[in-house]
Amino acid sequence: GNESYRGRSNFEKYFTQSQHAYEMRCLNIPNTKHFHGVTKIAEAQELWGRLRTALEWNQFDVVQNEECEDSHGNDVLNRAQYEALARQGLL
């Protein structure tokens, strides 16, 4: 925050220092490689919003994505379909 650095190496070193980690925690943003080189708070928050959306989109949903098969090893179904067929006695 409001620092100036002489040279690229000093600038890069800042992102590994505890002060940078503290400032990122204050913004509720994880201190990951994604944010190295980002110098503006608004840019960091925008990037975190995009990353968070991508992470939520890639989350594994057990109800939608878990696959089940019958006792013979046939018919790969999602869990909701499997349970519905099992309640009907078709499995």
N, C-alpha and C positions, 0 to 999 in steps of 0.2 A: 503494500500500500504506500503510494507516493514516494517510492524509492527510485533513485537513478543509479545505473551501474555502468562502469567503464569496461567495455569489452564484452564480447559474447560469452566467454567462459564464466565471468562473474554473474552475468545474467542467467545462464543455465544453472549455475551452482545454487542460485536462490531457490529454485524449485525443489531442491532436496533438503533445504534447511527447515528447522522446526518452526520458524516464524511463518513460513508459507503454509505449513500443515495446520498451524493454529488458526490462521486467517481463513483457510478453507473450512475448518470445523465451525468457525463462527458463521459462515454462510450456509452451513448444513450441506456442504458439497464434499464428496469423498476426494481425498488427495491421491489421484491416480495419474498415470502417464497421459491420459487424455487431455489433461489441463496444463501440461507443461508448455510454456510459450504463450499462454493466454494471459493478457495483461489487463483486461478490463473486467470489472465485476459483472456488468451486464452480459458480456460475451460468455463468461464462465457460467452464469445462471442459465443462459439460453442453451448452451451446450449440455449442461446437466439435465435440463428439461428434455432435450432430444434423446440423450442417452437413457434416461429413466423410462421414457416412452418405449424405446427399443427394447429395453430389458423386460418391461411388463409384457410386451407383445410376444417375446420369446419364452415366457414362463410356461412350464408344463402344466396343463390343466388335467388333473386326474379324471374328472368326470367325462371330459370330451376326448381325451387322448389315450387313456388306458385301454389296452386291448385284451380281450378274453377269448378263450376257445372252449368248445364243448369237451366232453369226456373222451371223445375219439380223436381229439386234436384237430378238428375241422372248424370251419366257419369262424374266422377272425372277426370279432365284433367289438364295438366299443362297450364300455361297462354298462351304460344305460340300456342298450339293446339286449345285452346278455341277461341282465336282471329281469327285464320285461319278459323275455322268452322263458326264463327259469320259473317265474311266477305263473306263467300259463302252462307249465309242465311240458313244454316242447323240447327241453334239453335233457 
